[in-house]
């Protein structure tokens, strides 16, 4: 079954990826979302890297709206892009939520949050649930499904446990 | 004379592992837990190279790097960038490499050696 098939009844889910295949599985997910209206929040890949990758894989991202939290961290100059909002760093949740509000003014079917692991580098675990609940509420209010990507590492169980009340489903990626 | 490398990473496991690998290969290692700690330590330490994680709490790395003028910096990062961004970054004076995590130890050592040649 496709990821979106597994997501059919759920409004929100954590999508757990094995670390060794996370890159390939994110591309696979993006292929399923090709051509759809998506708000893609990236905490670990720049907009430039994502659009380069998705275009190379022939994924239609014409209806994707990106929120890039890393370009301003590392680049000296960040060029304005119509399809992307750049925020200062992944830990700036005020800026992040402002950008999400702006993106969700457009009709969006899916909000992809990539990834919870990186968010935890910047925020205390105690705030994780509050942030995720806020994110899912915003998605719901905009009639969008929210997918939270988590890479399976030592702390993965903790992430899922901490936010289990806030999410409807946990989907483990099929390895192979 | 032994070269000195400053390892800036907020994750203790990473700092410890990289320190162990570098020391075993003949380098002096200075550790810093984030960008602010790095800037503080640079007042008294004069490393030949800074290995800087990109994703750390505290002052954003971009701001920290702008304050470091004369020391070579190699980014250690899980952030994926485009080829154009990498080229652009490497065009700046003291940023000399962009090492993607997770990395192979032997490859990592070769790159460090090449930078310090």
Interface residues (C-beta under 8 A of the other chain):
Chain A: X23 X44 X45 X46 X48 X49 X50 X51 X52 X53 X70 X71 X72 X73 X74 X75 X76 X77 X88 X89 X90 X91 X118 X121 X122
Chain B: X10 X54 X55 X56 X57 X60 X61 X62 X75 X77 X78 X79 X80 X81 X82 X83 X84 X85 X88 X89 X92
